[in-house]
Amino acid sequence: MAHLNVAEARSGFSEIVNSAAFGGKRTVISRNGKQVAAVIPIEDLHLLERLVDAEADRQDLEAAREALTEPGENISLKDLKKELGL
């Protein structure tokens, strides 16, 4: 994985994009010694998005299961909407 500062990335931006698009290369970009961005192949981005979506779905499912175990009365979505005036 390549590491460049912002000035280097700016001057070689086309090459960096082509390396990601056609060579599958990842490039980390730093500013003042701190990593701030990355140029990655689009396939990597799609994989990351699927992983994030899967994690969000897992968290939602856990929250729903936990809510079902809480004491108290459960009400239907229809009744909740009516109660909230929606």
N, CA, C and O atoms as a Maestro MAE file, in Angstrom:
{
 s_m_m2io_version
 :::
 2.0.0
}

f_m_ct {
 s_m_title
 :::
 protein
 m_atom[344] {
  # First column is atom index #
  i_m_mmod_type
  r_m_x_coord
  r_m_y_coord
  r_m_z_coord
  i_m_residue_number
  s_m_chain_name
  s_m_pdb_residue_name
  s_m_pdb_atom_name
  i_m_atomic_number
  :::
  1 25 0.854 -1.165 0.000 1 A "MET " " N  " 7
  2 3 0.000 0.000 0.000 1 A "MET " " CA " 6
  3 2 0.903 1.232 0.000 1 A "MET " " C  " 6
  4 15 1.843 1.331 0.789 1 A "MET " " O  " 8
  5 25 0.605 2.152 -0.883 2 A "ALA " " N  " 7
  6 3 1.391 3.377 -0.995 2 A "ALA " " CA " 6
  7 2 0.909 4.412 0.026 2 A "ALA " " C  " 6
  8 15 -0.269 4.452 0.382 2 A "ALA " " O  " 8
  9 25 1.829 5.232 0.481 3 A "HIS " " N  " 7
  10 3 1.525 6.326 1.401 3 A "HIS " " CA " 6
  11 2 2.101 7.599 0.798 3 A "HIS " " C  " 6
  12 15 3.296 7.680 0.511 3 A "HIS " " O  " 8
  13 25 1.245 8.583 0.611 4 A "LEU " " N  " 7
  14 3 1.672 9.857 0.038 4 A "LEU " " CA " 6
  15 2 1.131 11.003 0.866 4 A "LEU " " C  " 6
  16 15 0.099 10.875 1.524 4 A "LEU " " O  " 8
  17 25 1.843 12.143 0.829 5 A "ASN " " N  " 7
  18 3 1.263 13.331 1.449 5 A "ASN " " CA " 6
  19 2 0.347 14.002 0.420 5 A "ASN " " C  " 6
  20 15 0.333 13.620 -0.750 5 A "ASN " " O  " 8
  21 25 -0.394 14.978 0.856 6 A "VAL " " N  " 7
  22 3 -1.383 15.630 -0.003 6 A "VAL " " CA " 6
  23 2 -0.739 16.218 -1.256 6 A "VAL " " C  " 6
  24 15 -1.291 16.088 -2.349 6 A "VAL " " O  " 8
  25 25 0.412 16.858 -1.115 7 A "ALA " " N  " 7
  26 3 1.068 17.468 -2.271 7 A "ALA " " CA " 6
  27 2 1.458 16.413 -3.297 7 A "ALA " " C  " 6
  28 15 1.270 16.616 -4.496 7 A "ALA " " O  " 8
  29 25 1.998 15.287 -2.837 8 A "GLU " " N  " 7
  30 3 2.362 14.203 -3.749 8 A "GLU " " CA " 6
  31 2 1.124 13.625 -4.428 8 A "GLU " " C  " 6
  32 15 1.133 13.336 -5.624 8 A "GLU " " O  " 8
  33 25 0.056 13.461 -3.642 9 A "ALA " " N  " 7
  34 3 -1.185 12.911 -4.194 9 A "ALA " " CA " 6
  35 2 -1.782 13.848 -5.236 9 A "ALA " " C  " 6
  36 15 -2.288 13.402 -6.266 9 A "ALA " " O  " 8
  37 25 -1.720 15.144 -4.962 10 A "ARG " " N  " 7
  38 3 -2.261 16.123 -5.909 10 A "ARG " " CA " 6
  39 2 -1.521 16.053 -7.239 10 A "ARG " " C  " 6
  40 15 -2.144 16.081 -8.301 10 A "ARG " " O  " 8
  41 25 -0.222 15.965 -7.185 11 A "SER " " N  " 7
  42 3 0.554 15.975 -8.428 11 A "SER " " CA " 6
  43 2 0.429 14.664 -9.200 11 A "SER " " C  " 6
  44 15 0.617 14.645 -10.417 11 A "SER " " O  " 8
  45 25 0.119 13.583 -8.519 12 A "GLY " " N  " 7
  46 3 0.005 12.304 -9.211 12 A "GLY " " CA " 6
  47 2 -1.381 11.713 -9.164 12 A "GLY " " C  " 6
  48 15 -1.541 10.494 -9.229 12 A "GLY " " O  " 8
  49 25 -2.396 12.569 -9.052 13 A "PHE " " N  " 7
  50 3 -3.762 12.086 -8.833 13 A "PHE " " CA " 6
  51 2 -4.236 11.122 -9.922 13 A "PHE " " C  " 6
  52 15 -4.800 10.075 -9.603 13 A "PHE " " O  " 8
  53 25 -4.026 11.442 -11.176 14 A "SER " " N  " 7
  54 3 -4.468 10.558 -12.261 14 A "SER " " CA " 6
  55 2 -3.826 9.184 -12.152 14 A "SER " " C  " 6
  56 15 -4.492 8.165 -12.332 14 A "SER " " O  " 8
  57 25 -2.549 9.160 -11.860 15 A "GLU " " N  " 7
  58 3 -1.833 7.887 -11.717 15 A "GLU " " CA " 6
  59 2 -2.370 7.098 -10.521 15 A "GLU " " C  " 6
  60 15 -2.512 5.877 -10.597 15 A "GLU " " O  " 8
  61 25 -2.664 7.779 -9.433 16 A "ILE " " N  " 7
  62 3 -3.202 7.122 -8.235 16 A "ILE " " CA " 6
  63 2 -4.564 6.500 -8.551 16 A "ILE " " C  " 6
  64 15 -4.828 5.352 -8.193 16 A "ILE " " O  " 8
  65 25 -5.416 7.258 -9.218 17 A "VAL " " N  " 7
  66 3 -6.741 6.746 -9.582 17 A "VAL " " CA " 6
  67 2 -6.615 5.556 -10.523 17 A "VAL " " C  " 6
  68 15 -7.293 4.547 -10.333 17 A "VAL " " O  " 8
  69 25 -5.773 5.656 -11.518 18 A "ASN " " N  " 7
  70 3 -5.577 4.541 -12.451 18 A "ASN " " CA " 6
  71 2 -5.027 3.306 -11.743 18 A "ASN " " C  " 6
  72 15 -5.422 2.181 -12.050 18 A "ASN " " O  " 8
  73 25 -4.115 3.516 -10.797 19 A "SER " " N  " 7
  74 3 -3.558 2.391 -10.041 19 A "SER " " CA " 6
  75 2 -4.644 1.686 -9.236 19 A "SER " " C  " 6
  76 15 -4.635 0.461 -9.111 19 A "SER " " O  " 8
  77 25 -5.571 2.456 -8.695 20 A "ALA " " N  " 7
  78 3 -6.681 1.857 -7.943 20 A "ALA " " CA " 6
  79 2 -7.645 1.154 -8.889 20 A "ALA " " C  " 6
  80 15 -8.041 0.012 -8.653 20 A "ALA " " O  " 8
  81 25 -8.016 1.844 -9.957 21 A "ALA " " N  " 7
  82 3 -9.032 1.326 -10.874 21 A "ALA " " CA " 6
  83 2 -8.560 0.089 -11.641 21 A "ALA " " C  " 6
  84 15 -9.311 -0.874 -11.800 21 A "ALA " " O  " 8
  85 25 -7.336 0.120 -12.105 22 A "PHE " " N  " 7
  86 3 -6.878 -0.950 -12.998 22 A "PHE " " CA " 6
  87 2 -5.876 -1.899 -12.353 22 A "PHE " " C  " 6
  88 15 -5.668 -3.010 -12.842 22 A "PHE " " O  " 8
  89 25 -5.252 -1.468 -11.254 23 A "GLY " " N  " 7
  90 3 -4.247 -2.316 -10.609 23 A "GLY " " CA " 6
  91 2 -4.646 -2.802 -9.236 23 A "GLY " " C  " 6
  92 15 -3.931 -3.590 -8.617 23 A "GLY " " O  " 8
  93 25 -5.798 -2.329 -8.751 24 A "GLY " " N  " 7
  94 3 -6.253 -2.750 -7.431 24 A "GLY " " CA " 6
  95 2 -5.413 -2.201 -6.289 24 A "GLY " " C  " 6
  96 15 -5.459 -2.724 -5.175 24 A "GLY " " O  " 8
  97 25 -4.647 -1.153 -6.557 25 A "LYS " " N  " 7
  98 3 -3.734 -0.596 -5.567 25 A "LYS " " CA " 6
  99 2 -4.458 0.391 -4.653 25 A "LYS " " C  " 6
  100 15 -5.300 1.171 -5.099 25 A "LYS " " O  " 8
  101 25 -4.116 0.342 -3.374 26 A "ARG " " N  " 7
  102 3 -4.662 1.277 -2.382 26 A "ARG " " CA " 6
  103 2 -3.600 2.311 -2.040 26 A "ARG " " C  " 6
  104 15 -2.420 1.986 -1.911 26 A "ARG " " O  " 8
  105 25 -4.032 3.564 -1.895 27 A "THR " " N  " 7
  106 3 -3.103 4.646 -1.565 27 A "THR " " CA " 6
  107 2 -3.665 5.436 -0.393 27 A "THR " " C  " 6
  108 15 -4.796 5.921 -0.445 27 A "THR " " O  " 8
  109 25 -2.870 5.561 0.660 28 A "VAL " " N  " 7
  110 3 -3.240 6.344 1.839 28 A "VAL " " CA " 6
  111 2 -2.633 7.736 1.680 28 A "VAL " " C  " 6
  112 15 -1.467 7.881 1.311 28 A "VAL " " O  " 8
  113 25 -3.431 8.739 1.961 29 A "ILE " " N  " 7
  114 3 -2.995 10.132 1.820 29 A "ILE " " CA " 6
  115 2 -2.934 10.765 3.204 29 A "ILE " " C  " 6
  116 15 -3.859 10.640 4.008 29 A "ILE " " O  " 8
  117 25 -1.823 11.447 3.461 30 A "SER " " N  " 7
  118 3 -1.599 12.074 4.765 30 A "SER " " CA " 6
  119 2 -1.464 13.580 4.630 30 A "SER " " C  " 6
  120 15 -1.037 14.101 3.601 30 A "SER " " O  " 8
  121 25 -1.842 14.261 5.702 31 A "ARG " " N  " 7
  122 3 -1.656 15.713 5.803 31 A "ARG " " CA " 6
  123 2 -1.019 15.971 7.162 31 A "ARG " " C  " 6
  124 15 -1.533 15.531 8.191 31 A "ARG " " O  " 8
  125 25 0.081 16.674 7.160 32 A "ASN " " N  " 7
  126 3 0.816 16.963 8.397 32 A "ASN " " CA " 6
  127 2 1.119 15.688 9.186 32 A "ASN " " C  " 6
  128 15 1.044 15.669 10.415 32 A "ASN " " O  " 8
  129 25 1.461 14.631 8.462 33 A "GLY " " N  " 7
  130 3 1.828 13.371 9.092 33 A "GLY " " CA " 6
  131 2 0.676 12.518 9.589 33 A "GLY " " C  " 6
  132 15 0.900 11.450 10.158 33 A "GLY " " O  " 8
  133 25 -0.556 12.972 9.383 34 A "LYS " " N  " 7
  134 3 -1.729 12.230 9.843 34 A "LYS " " CA " 6
  135 2 -2.486 11.676 8.637 34 A "LYS " " C  " 6
  136 15 -2.762 12.411 7.689 34 A "LYS " " O  " 8
  137 25 -2.823 10.392 8.666 35 A "GLN " " N  " 7
  138 3 -3.592 9.789 7.590 35 A "GLN " " CA " 6
  139 2 -4.994 10.385 7.570 35 A "GLN " " C  " 6
  140 15 -5.694 10.376 8.583 35 A "GLN " " O  " 8
  141 25 -5.405 10.906 6.403 36 A "VAL " " N  " 7
  142 3 -6.687 11.599 6.319 36 A "VAL " " CA " 6
  143 2 -7.640 11.023 5.268 36 A "VAL " " C  " 6
  144 15 -8.844 11.274 5.328 36 A "VAL " " O  " 8
  145 25 -7.122 10.260 4.311 37 A "ALA " " N  " 7
  146 3 -7.971 9.742 3.238 37 A "ALA " " CA " 6
  147 2 -7.274 8.568 2.571 37 A "ALA " " C  " 6
  148 15 -6.103 8.280 2.819 37 A "ALA " " O  " 8
  149 25 -8.045 7.895 1.707 38 A "ALA " " N  " 7
  150 3 -7.467 6.800 0.925 38 A "ALA " " CA " 6
  151 2 -8.151 6.745 -0.429 38 A "ALA " " C  " 6
  152 15 -9.333 7.065 -0.559 38 A "ALA " " O  " 8
  153 25 -7.398 6.337 -1.426 39 A "VAL " " N  " 7
  154 3 -7.959 6.060 -2.748 39 A "VAL " " CA " 6
  155 2 -7.888 4.540 -2.888 39 A "VAL " " C  " 6
  156 15 -6.815 3.940 -2.829 39 A "VAL " " O  " 8
  157 25 -9.059 3.941 -3.075 40 A "ILE " " N  " 7
  158 3 -9.147 2.479 -3.126 40 A "ILE " " CA " 6
  159 2 -9.935 2.054 -4.355 40 A "ILE " " C  " 6
  160 15 -10.694 2.848 -4.910 40 A "ILE " " O  " 8
  161 25 -9.764 0.811 -4.783 41 A "PRO " " N  " 7
  162 3 -10.574 0.327 -5.902 41 A "PRO " " CA " 6
  163 2 -12.061 0.356 -5.532 41 A "PRO " " C  " 6
  164 15 -12.416 0.163 -4.369 41 A "PRO " " O  " 8
  165 25 -12.907 0.590 -6.497 42 A "ILE " " N  " 7
  166 3 -14.345 0.678 -6.248 42 A "ILE " " CA " 6
  167 2 -14.887 -0.623 -5.659 42 A "ILE " " C  " 6
  168 15 -15.839 -0.602 -4.879 42 A "ILE " " O  " 8
  169 25 -14.289 -1.746 -6.025 43 A "GLU " " N  " 7
  170 3 -14.724 -3.026 -5.472 43 A "GLU " " CA " 6
  171 2 -14.521 -3.063 -3.956 43 A "GLU " " C  " 6
  172 15 -15.345 -3.618 -3.229 43 A "GLU " " O  " 8
  173 25 -13.416 -2.466 -3.481 44 A "ASP " " N  " 7
  174 3 -13.168 -2.394 -2.044 44 A "ASP " " CA " 6
  175 2 -14.236 -1.554 -1.350 44 A "ASP " " C  " 6
  176 15 -14.706 -1.902 -0.267 44 A "ASP " " O  " 8
  177 25 -14.614 -0.451 -1.982 45 A "LEU " " N  " 7
  178 3 -15.655 0.402 -1.412 45 A "LEU " " CA " 6
  179 2 -16.976 -0.349 -1.315 45 A "LEU " " C  " 6
  180 15 -17.658 -0.275 -0.293 45 A "LEU " " O  " 8
  181 25 -17.343 -1.072 -2.373 46 A "HIS " " N  " 7
  182 3 -18.596 -1.833 -2.350 46 A "HIS " " CA " 6
  183 2 -18.571 -2.890 -1.247 46 A "HIS " " C  " 6
  184 15 -19.578 -3.111 -0.575 46 A "HIS " " O  " 8
  185 25 -17.432 -3.538 -1.062 47 A "LEU " " N  " 7
  186 3 -17.307 -4.527 0.009 47 A "LEU " " CA " 6
  187 2 -17.466 -3.863 1.374 47 A "LEU " " C  " 6
  188 15 -18.173 -4.383 2.238 47 A "LEU " " O  " 8
  189 25 -16.818 -2.726 1.572 48 A "LEU " " N  " 7
  190 3 -16.948 -2.000 2.837 48 A "LEU " " CA " 6
  191 2 -18.394 -1.594 3.102 48 A "LEU " " C  " 6
  192 15 -18.875 -1.700 4.230 48 A "LEU " " O  " 8
  193 25 -19.078 -1.133 2.072 49 A "GLU " " N  " 7
  194 3 -20.482 -0.738 2.234 49 A "GLU " " CA " 6
  195 2 -21.346 -1.932 2.634 49 A "GLU " " C  " 6
  196 15 -22.223 -1.809 3.489 49 A "GLU " " O  " 8
  197 25 -21.095 -3.097 2.010 50 A "ARG " " N  " 7
  198 3 -21.867 -4.295 2.371 50 A "ARG " " CA " 6
  199 2 -21.580 -4.704 3.806 50 A "ARG " " C  " 6
  200 15 -22.490 -5.109 4.530 50 A "ARG " " O  " 8
  201 25 -20.319 -4.601 4.225 51 A "LEU " " N  " 7
  202 3 -19.964 -4.957 5.598 51 A "LEU " " CA " 6
  203 2 -20.618 -4.014 6.599 51 A "LEU " " C  " 6
  204 15 -21.112 -4.456 7.636 51 A "LEU " " O  " 8
  205 25 -20.625 -2.729 6.300 52 A "VAL " " N  " 7
  206 3 -21.253 -1.751 7.187 52 A "VAL " " CA " 6
  207 2 -22.757 -2.010 7.264 52 A "VAL " " C  " 6
  208 15 -23.340 -1.984 8.348 52 A "VAL " " O  " 8
  209 25 -23.385 -2.261 6.108 53 A "ASP " " N  " 7
  210 3 -24.821 -2.551 6.093 53 A "ASP " " CA " 6
  211 2 -25.128 -3.808 6.898 53 A "ASP " " C  " 6
  212 15 -26.111 -3.844 7.638 53 A "ASP " " O  " 8
  213 25 -24.298 -4.836 6.760 54 A "ALA " " N  " 7
  214 3 -24.506 -6.085 7.498 54 A "ALA " " CA " 6
  215 2 -24.368 -5.847 8.993 54 A "ALA " " C  " 6
  216 15 -25.144 -6.389 9.780 54 A "ALA " " O  " 8
  217 25 -23.391 -5.044 9.394 55 A "GLU " " N  " 7
  218 3 -23.204 -4.745 10.811 55 A "GLU " " CA " 6
  219 2 -24.393 -3.948 11.354 55 A "GLU " " C  " 6
  220 15 -24.855 -4.210 12.465 55 A "GLU " " O  " 8
  221 25 -24.887 -2.991 10.590 56 A "ALA " " N  " 7
  222 3 -26.055 -2.211 11.021 56 A "ALA " " CA " 6
  223 2 -27.271 -3.123 11.157 56 A "ALA " " C  " 6
  224 15 -28.038 -2.996 12.111 56 A "ALA " " O  " 8
  225 25 -27.448 -4.041 10.207 57 A "ASP " " N  " 7
  226 3 -28.558 -4.989 10.292 57 A "ASP " " CA " 6
  227 2 -28.432 -5.858 11.533 57 A "ASP " " C  " 6
  228 15 -29.426 -6.114 12.212 57 A "ASP " " O  " 8
  229 25 -27.214 -6.318 11.841 58 A "ARG " " N  " 7
  230 3 -26.984 -7.154 13.015 58 A "ARG " " CA " 6
  231 2 -27.320 -6.378 14.296 58 A "ARG " " C  " 6
  232 15 -27.947 -6.915 15.209 58 A "ARG " " O  " 8
  233 25 -26.898 -5.121 14.351 59 A "GLN " " N  " 7
  234 3 -27.183 -4.303 15.530 59 A "GLN " " CA " 6
  235 2 -28.679 -4.058 15.676 59 A "GLN " " C  " 6
  236 15 -29.203 -4.084 16.790 59 A "GLN " " O  " 8
  237 25 -29.378 -3.820 14.559 60 A "ASP " " N  " 7
  238 3 -30.819 -3.629 14.600 60 A "ASP " " CA " 6
  239 2 -31.515 -4.879 15.117 60 A "ASP " " C  " 6
  240 15 -32.439 -4.791 15.926 60 A "ASP " " O  " 8
  241 25 -31.073 -6.043 14.653 61 A "LEU " " N  " 7
  242 3 -31.669 -7.298 15.086 61 A "LEU " " CA " 6
  243 2 -31.437 -7.520 16.574 61 A "LEU " " C  " 6
  244 15 -32.348 -7.942 17.286 61 A "LEU " " O  " 8
  245 25 -30.229 -7.242 17.047 62 A "GLU " " N  " 7
  246 3 -29.944 -7.363 18.481 62 A "GLU " " CA " 6
  247 2 -30.822 -6.429 19.298 62 A "GLU " " C  " 6
  248 15 -31.346 -6.823 20.340 62 A "GLU " " O  " 8
  249 25 -30.987 -5.194 18.834 63 A "ALA " " N  " 7
  250 3 -31.820 -4.220 19.549 63 A "ALA " " CA " 6
  251 2 -33.277 -4.678 19.578 63 A "ALA " " C  " 6
  252 15 -33.955 -4.527 20.594 63 A "ALA " " O  " 8
  253 25 -33.757 -5.233 18.474 64 A "ALA " " N  " 7
  254 3 -35.139 -5.726 18.427 64 A "ALA " " CA " 6
  255 2 -35.328 -6.892 19.383 64 A "ALA " " C  " 6
  256 15 -36.329 -6.955 20.097 64 A "ALA " " O  " 8
  257 25 -34.374 -7.816 19.402 65 A "ARG " " N  " 7
  258 3 -34.469 -8.960 20.324 65 A "ARG " " CA " 6
  259 2 -34.464 -8.489 21.769 65 A "ARG " " C  " 6
  260 15 -35.229 -8.989 22.594 65 A "ARG " " O  " 8
  261 25 -33.598 -7.522 22.074 66 A "GLU " " N  " 7
  262 3 -33.534 -6.984 23.426 66 A "GLU " " CA " 6
  263 2 -34.849 -6.301 23.798 66 A "GLU " " C  " 6
  264 15 -35.339 -6.464 24.916 66 A "GLU " " O  " 8
  265 25 -35.414 -5.546 22.877 67 A "ALA " " N  " 7
  266 3 -36.678 -4.850 23.141 67 A "ALA " " CA " 6
  267 2 -37.801 -5.842 23.430 67 A "ALA " " C  " 6
  268 15 -38.662 -5.580 24.270 67 A "ALA " " O  " 8
  269 25 -37.792 -6.967 22.743 68 A "LEU " " N  " 7
  270 3 -38.838 -7.965 22.959 68 A "LEU " " CA " 6
  271 2 -38.751 -8.612 24.337 68 A "LEU " " C  " 6
  272 15 -39.746 -9.138 24.834 68 A "LEU " " O  " 8
  273 25 -37.582 -8.579 24.957 69 A "THR " " N  " 7
  274 3 -37.432 -9.179 26.283 69 A "THR " " CA " 6
  275 2 -37.723 -8.196 27.406 69 A "THR " " C  " 6
  276 15 -37.785 -8.591 28.571 69 A "THR " " O  " 8
  277 25 -37.902 -6.925 27.075 70 A "GLU " " N  " 7
  278 3 -38.171 -5.923 28.109 70 A "GLU " " CA " 6
  279 2 -39.564 -6.140 28.690 70 A "GLU " " C  " 6
  280 15 -40.497 -6.513 27.978 70 A "GLU " " O  " 8
  281 25 -39.689 -5.902 29.989 71 A "PRO " " N  " 7
  282 3 -41.011 -6.050 30.603 71 A "PRO " " CA " 6
  283 2 -41.952 -4.950 30.120 71 A "PRO " " C  " 6
  284 15 -41.516 -3.891 29.670 71 A "PRO " " O  " 8
  285 25 -43.208 -5.215 30.221 72 A "GLY " " N  " 7
  286 3 -44.200 -4.238 29.826 72 A "GLY " " CA " 6
  287 2 -45.018 -4.730 28.656 72 A "GLY " " C  " 6
  288 15 -44.761 -5.794 28.094 72 A "GLY " " O  " 8
  289 25 -45.996 -3.943 28.306 73 A "GLU " " N  " 7
  290 3 -46.919 -4.318 27.241 73 A "GLU " " CA " 6
  291 2 -46.342 -3.953 25.881 73 A "GLU " " C  " 6
  292 15 -45.791 -2.869 25.694 73 A "GLU " " O  " 8
  293 25 -46.479 -4.871 24.941 74 A "ASN " " N  " 7
  294 3 -46.105 -4.588 23.566 74 A "ASN " " CA " 6
  295 2 -47.330 -4.091 22.825 74 A "ASN " " C  " 6
  296 15 -48.438 -4.582 23.042 74 A "ASN " " O  " 8
  297 25 -47.130 -3.106 21.941 75 A "ILE " " N  " 7
  298 3 -48.248 -2.629 21.131 75 A "ILE " " CA " 6
  299 2 -47.873 -2.741 19.664 75 A "ILE " " C  " 6
  300 15 -46.696 -2.745 19.304 75 A "ILE " " O  " 8
  301 25 -48.881 -2.831 18.841 76 A "SER " " N  " 7
  302 3 -48.632 -2.976 17.409 76 A "SER " " CA " 6
  303 2 -48.174 -1.638 16.821 76 A "SER " " C  " 6
  304 15 -48.396 -0.576 17.401 76 A "SER " " O  " 8
  305 25 -47.536 -1.722 15.666 77 A "LEU " " N  " 7
  306 3 -47.111 -0.515 14.968 77 A "LEU " " CA " 6
  307 2 -48.321 0.354 14.631 77 A "LEU " " C  " 6
  308 15 -48.262 1.580 14.732 77 A "LEU " " O  " 8
  309 25 -49.401 -0.279 14.236 78 A "LYS " " N  " 7
  310 3 -50.627 0.462 13.904 78 A "LYS " " CA " 6
  311 2 -51.123 1.258 15.102 78 A "LYS " " C  " 6
  312 15 -51.484 2.427 14.968 78 A "LYS " " O  " 8
  313 25 -51.141 0.629 16.269 79 A "ASP " " N  " 7
  314 3 -51.592 1.319 17.478 79 A "ASP " " CA " 6
  315 2 -50.613 2.422 17.879 79 A "ASP " " C  " 6
  316 15 -51.034 3.488 18.330 79 A "ASP " " O  " 8
  317 25 -49.314 2.175 17.717 80 A "LEU " " N  " 7
  318 3 -48.329 3.200 18.056 80 A "LEU " " CA " 6
  319 2 -48.492 4.425 17.174 80 A "LEU " " C  " 6
  320 15 -48.438 5.556 17.655 80 A "LEU " " O  " 8
  321 25 -48.693 4.196 15.868 81 A "LYS " " N  " 7
  322 3 -48.903 5.325 14.953 81 A "LYS " " CA " 6
  323 2 -50.146 6.115 15.340 81 A "LYS " " C  " 6
  324 15 -50.149 7.346 15.307 81 A "LYS " " O  " 8
  325 25 -51.198 5.395 15.707 82 A "LYS " " N  " 7
  326 3 -52.446 6.057 16.109 82 A "LYS " " CA " 6
  327 2 -52.206 6.892 17.367 82 A "LYS " " C  " 6
  328 15 -52.671 8.027 17.471 82 A "LYS " " O  " 8
  329 25 -51.478 6.317 18.315 83 A "GLU " " N  " 7
  330 3 -51.184 7.007 19.570 83 A "GLU " " CA " 6
  331 2 -50.341 8.262 19.333 83 A "GLU " " C  " 6
  332 15 -50.506 9.270 20.019 83 A "GLU " " O  " 8
  333 25 -49.437 8.187 18.355 84 A "LEU " " N  " 7
  334 3 -48.569 9.326 18.061 84 A "LEU " " CA " 6
  335 2 -49.186 10.298 17.067 84 A "LEU " " C  " 6
  336 15 -48.605 11.343 16.776 84 A "LEU " " O  " 8
  337 25 -50.357 9.960 16.547 85 A "GLY " " N  " 7
  338 3 -51.031 10.820 15.595 85 A "GLY " " CA " 6
  339 2 -50.400 10.807 14.214 85 A "GLY " " C  " 6
  340 15 -50.441 11.809 13.500 85 A "GLY " " O  " 8
  341 25 -49.826 9.695 13.842 86 A "LEU " " N  " 7
  342 3 -49.179 9.596 12.528 86 A "LEU " " CA " 6
  343 2 -50.076 8.908 11.527 86 A "LEU " " C  " 6
  344 15 -49.694 8.738 10.369 86 A "LEU " " O  " 8
  :::
 }
 m_bond[343] {
  # First column is bond index #
  i_m_from
  i_m_to
  i_m_order
  :::
  1 1 2 1
  2 2 3 1
  3 3 4 2
  4 3 5 1
  5 5 6 1
  6 6 7 1
  7 7 8 2
  8 7 9 1
  9 9 10 1
  10 10 11 1
  11 11 12 2
  12 11 13 1
  13 13 14 1
  14 14 15 1
  15 15 16 2
  16 15 17 1
  17 17 18 1
  18 18 19 1
  19 19 20 2
  20 19 21 1
  21 21 22 1
  22 22 23 1
  23 23 24 2
  24 23 25 1
  25 25 26 1
  26 26 27 1
  27 27 28 2
  28 27 29 1
  29 29 30 1
  30 30 31 1
  31 31 32 2
  32 31 33 1
  33 33 34 1
  34 34 35 1
  35 35 36 2
  36 35 37 1
  37 37 38 1
  38 38 39 1
  39 39 40 2
  40 39 41 1
  41 41 42 1
  42 42 43 1
  43 43 44 2
  44 43 45 1
  45 45 46 1
  46 46 47 1
  47 47 48 2
  48 47 49 1
  49 49 50 1
  50 50 51 1
  51 51 52 2
  52 51 53 1
  53 53 54 1
  54 54 55 1
  55 55 56 2
  56 55 57 1
  57 57 58 1
  58 58 59 1
  59 59 60 2
  60 59 61 1
  61 61 62 1
  62 62 63 1
  63 63 64 2
  64 63 65 1
  65 65 66 1
  66 66 67 1
  67 67 68 2
  68 67 69 1
  69 69 70 1
  70 70 71 1
  71 71 72 2
  72 71 73 1
  73 73 74 1
  74 74 75 1
  75 75 76 2
  76 75 77 1
  77 77 78 1
  78 78 79 1
  79 79 80 2
  80 79 81 1
  81 81 82 1
  82 82 83 1
  83 83 84 2
  84 83 85 1
  85 85 86 1
  86 86 87 1
  87 87 88 2
  88 87 89 1
  89 89 90 1
  90 90 91 1
  91 91 92 2
  92 91 93 1
  93 93 94 1
  94 94 95 1
  95 95 96 2
  96 95 97 1
  97 97 98 1
  98 98 99 1
  99 99 100 2
  100 99 101 1
  101 101 102 1
  102 102 103 1
  103 103 104 2
  104 103 105 1
  105 105 106 1
  106 106 107 1
  107 107 108 2
  108 107 109 1
  109 109 110 1
  110 110 111 1
  111 111 112 2
  112 111 113 1
  113 113 114 1
  114 114 115 1
  115 115 116 2
  116 115 117 1
  117 117 118 1
  118 118 119 1
  119 119 120 2
  120 119 121 1
  121 121 122 1
  122 122 123 1
  123 123 124 2
  124 123 125 1
  125 125 126 1
  126 126 127 1
  127 127 128 2
  128 127 129 1
  129 129 130 1
  130 130 131 1
  131 131 132 2
  132 131 133 1
  133 133 134 1
  134 134 135 1
  135 135 136 2
  136 135 137 1
  137 137 138 1
  138 138 139 1
  139 139 140 2
  140 139 141 1
  141 141 142 1
  142 142 143 1
  143 143 144 2
  144 143 145 1
  145 145 146 1
  146 146 147 1
  147 147 148 2
  148 147 149 1
  149 149 150 1
  150 150 151 1
  151 151 152 2
  152 151 153 1
  153 153 154 1
  154 154 155 1
  155 155 156 2
  156 155 157 1
  157 157 158 1
  158 158 159 1
  159 159 160 2
  160 159 161 1
  161 161 162 1
  162 162 163 1
  163 163 164 2
  164 163 165 1
  165 165 166 1
  166 166 167 1
  167 167 168 2
  168 167 169 1
  169 169 170 1
  170 170 171 1
  171 171 172 2
  172 171 173 1
  173 173 174 1
  174 174 175 1
  175 175 176 2
  176 175 177 1
  177 177 178 1
  178 178 179 1
  179 179 180 2
  180 179 181 1
  181 181 182 1
  182 182 183 1
  183 183 184 2
  184 183 185 1
  185 185 186 1
  186 186 187 1
  187 187 188 2
  188 187 189 1
  189 189 190 1
  190 190 191 1
  191 191 192 2
  192 191 193 1
  193 193 194 1
  194 194 195 1
  195 195 196 2
  196 195 197 1
  197 197 198 1
  198 198 199 1
  199 199 200 2
  200 199 201 1
  201 201 202 1
  202 202 203 1
  203 203 204 2
  204 203 205 1
  205 205 206 1
  206 206 207 1
  207 207 208 2
  208 207 209 1
  209 209 210 1
  210 210 211 1
  211 211 212 2
  212 211 213 1
  213 213 214 1
  214 214 215 1
  215 215 216 2
  216 215 217 1
  217 217 218 1
  218 218 219 1
  219 219 220 2
  220 219 221 1
  221 221 222 1
  222 222 223 1
  223 223 224 2
  224 223 225 1
  225 225 226 1
  226 226 227 1
  227 227 228 2
  228 227 229 1
  229 229 230 1
  230 230 231 1
  231 231 232 2
  232 231 233 1
  233 233 234 1
  234 234 235 1
  235 235 236 2
  236 235 237 1
  237 237 238 1
  238 238 239 1
  239 239 240 2
  240 239 241 1
  241 241 242 1
  242 242 243 1
  243 243 244 2
  244 243 245 1
  245 245 246 1
  246 246 247 1
  247 247 248 2
  248 247 249 1
  249 249 250 1
  250 250 251 1
  251 251 252 2
  252 251 253 1
  253 253 254 1
  254 254 255 1
  255 255 256 2
  256 255 257 1
  257 257 258 1
  258 258 259 1
  259 259 260 2
  260 259 261 1
  261 261 262 1
  262 262 263 1
  263 263 264 2
  264 263 265 1
  265 265 266 1
  266 266 267 1
  267 267 268 2
  268 267 269 1
  269 269 270 1
  270 270 271 1
  271 271 272 2
  272 271 273 1
  273 273 274 1
  274 274 275 1
  275 275 276 2
  276 275 277 1
  277 277 278 1
  278 278 279 1
  279 279 280 2
  280 279 281 1
  281 281 282 1
  282 282 283 1
  283 283 284 2
  284 283 285 1
  285 285 286 1
  286 286 287 1
  287 287 288 2
  288 287 289 1
  289 289 290 1
  290 290 291 1
  291 291 292 2
  292 291 293 1
  293 293 294 1
  294 294 295 1
  295 295 296 2
  296 295 297 1
  297 297 298 1
  298 298 299 1
  299 299 300 2
  300 299 301 1
  301 301 302 1
  302 302 303 1
  303 303 304 2
  304 303 305 1
  305 305 306 1
  306 306 307 1
  307 307 308 2
  308 307 309 1
  309 309 310 1
  310 310 311 1
  311 311 312 2
  312 311 313 1
  313 313 314 1
  314 314 315 1
  315 315 316 2
  316 315 317 1
  317 317 318 1
  318 318 319 1
  319 319 320 2
  320 319 321 1
  321 321 322 1
  322 322 323 1
  323 323 324 2
  324 323 325 1
  325 325 326 1
  326 326 327 1
  327 327 328 2
  328 327 329 1
  329 329 330 1
  330 330 331 1
  331 331 332 2
  332 331 333 1
  333 333 334 1
  334 334 335 1
  335 335 336 2
  336 335 337 1
  337 337 338 1
  338 338 339 1
  339 339 340 2
  340 339 341 1
  341 341 342 1
  342 342 343 1
  343 343 344 2
  :::
 }
}
